[in-house]
Amino acid sequence: MRFSRGKRMIAAGVVLLLLTGILLIHSLYLFNPLTFHRDNVTLYSWWHYPKSMVMEIADVDRGWKTVVVTDPEEIRHMYTDLKAAPETERLQQAGHHFVITTRHAGTSGNVGWIDQFNGYTEGDIQINNGKQVEIGSTLQALLKRLMTEQE
């Protein structure tokens, strides 16, 4: 069975449109709609997490000294580690107290917030909905590296 030239052109157009959509989503957002799921770390839809967002890590124990992360891969890494971390019953408070705020680029104060988490470099992290998770070794290393860059 042969397809007519018109049907092949339509099929090629649909494939091209799908590929363009996938590339556009990949270039603009941290997550894609097919693999993303909302949970206690990411409360919003996938499109609330653009690659242009920033992550601020404030060291509360050092007078709220803050480092701003703009690399989307480091931000995605932080979210991925938090999503994979096991929940804990009580918040363990050991090490430096920090606050992680993700926000839309170009915003400040309470405007443009996406998520906010607080925790301790040698303890646990409070996530959304009153839950807390263990800090993993890779997230702990990322936080320590970024927090020492601010000194």
N, C-alpha and C positions, 0 to 999 in steps of 0.2 A: 504494500500500500504506500503510495507516494503522496506526500503532502504538497499542496499547491504553494506556489511562491509566496502568496499573501499570508498563509498560515505560518510558514517558516519565518517570515519577517515579524509577524506578531509574536511568535515564540521567542525570537531573538530579542525583541524589544522588552518583553517581560523579564527575561533573564538579565538583560542589561539594567533594567530598572531595579531589580532585586539586588544585584551586585552594588549598584550605586547607593542604595539605601543602607546596605550593610556597611560599606566603607564610610558613609557619612556618620552613621551611629558610632562606629568604632573611632572615628576621628574627633567626635564631639563629646562623648560620654565615657565615664569610667566603667560603666556596666552595660551589658546589652539586654534587651527585653526577653530573649530566649532562655538565658541561664540565670537571670537575676531573680532572687526571691526576697521579699520583705521579711524582716525579723526584728529582734530587739536591738540590733546594731543599726540596721538601715530601715527606718520606719516608713520612708517615702518610696514612691515609684522610681524606677531606674532613671528617668529623665530629670530627676531632681539632683543628680550627681554629675554635673558637667566636668570635663577635664580642665576647664578654666577655674575651677574652685581652688581655694587655698586652705591650708591646714596651719593653724597657729598652735604651737605647743608652749604653754606658759609654765615656768618653774615657780610655783607658789612660794616655796621655801626661800627662794632668792629674790623676793620682792616682785614677783610676777614678771621676771625677765622672760621675754618671748622670742621665739624663733618662728619665722614664717616659711612654710614649705610650699613651693609651687609646682614641684615635679609630680605629675599625675601618677606615675608608677609608684612613688613612695606613698602617696595618699591611698592608692588602691591596695598597696601592700598592708597598710595599717588596717583598713577595713577588712581585708581578707583574714588577717591574723585575729582580729576581734571576733569575726563570725565563726572562726574555727575553735576559739578558746572555750574550754569547759566552764560552765557556770559554777559559782561557789555560793555557799549559804551566807557567809559573813565576809565583809570587806576587811582584808588584811592590810593594815596600814604600816608599811615598812619602806624605808628609803625616801627619796624626794617625792613630795606631793606635786603633781602636775595636773594641768587641765588641757585637753585637746579640744579645739573648736574648729569645725569646718564651716566655711562660709563661701558665698559667691564672691568672686574677685571684685575688688573695688568697693566693698561694703565695710562698714565698721560698726562698733557698738553692738546693739541688739538687732540691727538691721542685717538681713541677709544670712542669718544663721541657718545652717543645715542640721548639724548635729553637735553635741557637746558631751564629752566624757571626762571624768576625772578619776585619778588613781594614784598609785604609788609605784615607783620604779622597782621596788623589791617586793611588792605586794600584789594587789588586785586592782581592777578597773571597774568603776561603776558605768554601766551602759544605760540604755533607755528602759523604761517601764519598771524601775526599781530593781533591776537585775545587776549582778556583778559577775565578772569573769576573771579567771586567772590570767596574769600577764605571761605570755609565752616568751621563750628565750630570744626569738627573732624580733619580736616587738620590743622587748626590753633592750636589746642591742641597738635597735633603731632609735628609740627614745634617748638612750644614753648618748649616742653619737650626736644626735641633733641638739640635745640639751648642752653638750660640751662645746658645740660650735658657737653658742651664744656668749661664751665667756671671753 
